[in-house]
Each structure stands twice: as C-alpha cells, then as structure tokens.
Amino acid sequence: MDLQILVFFLFLLFTAGHSLSCYKCTNPIGSCADPTVETCPSGSYKCSTQTVTQIGSTKVTSTVKECARDCEPATKPIGTGTASLQCCDSDLCNAADGMCKGSFLLLLCPLFFYFLFQ
C-alpha cells in the first residue's frame, strides 16, 4: 500500500511542474523545414499551427508554428485561398501536418495503474 501511495505522489510531482514545449517557426513563404523548440511561457497551454494558402497563378503557402494562450481550430476561406488554425496540447505536438505525437505521460499511465492496482 505504501508503494502505491509513493508512486501516486511521484506521478503528481513530475506532472505538476511540467512546461509545454512547442515547435516555433515563422516562415513568410513556404513550410517550416527547420523549426526550433520553444518552451512556452506561463499562460500558454496549447501549441498552434497557422497555415495560409493563396491559390492564384502560383500556389503560395505561409506557415507559423508557436505557443498559444487561446486556440480554436478553424479553417476559413480567404480570397482565392484558405486560412487554417490547428491546436494541440501535448509536447511538440505541432510537428508535421497530420502527425500526432502522444504525451510522455500518456505512455506512463499503464505503468501507473499497474502499480496502483497490483
């Protein structure tokens, strides 16, 4: 029983002080080929990817990745193109489009429950 309580408090300790990390990239034209990793400031709870695509004689795409305080996913038509905003809330989750990365803590959940209910 003592081991279960110890594991529970260690789990709380390691998750309480965790800061979110997001990819950061501000590219006026093109994709984010070499993004940097940014530790989000206090008050930023999500990572965002903003993509604006203009379709005319040539297709032009602009992508911005960063930490965000508030983020509501959306896709809206603008002129001859579209603007989209994607949001997520785990470390480095705003990597490539369509790519989902799970949280490290999610991977520890089965181990936590194993010790808790053993």
Summary of the structure (lengths in Angstrom):
residues: 118
radius of gyration: 18.8
end to end distance: 9.3
largest distance: 68.7
contacts: 282
relative contact order: 0.20
helix: 24%
strand: 38%
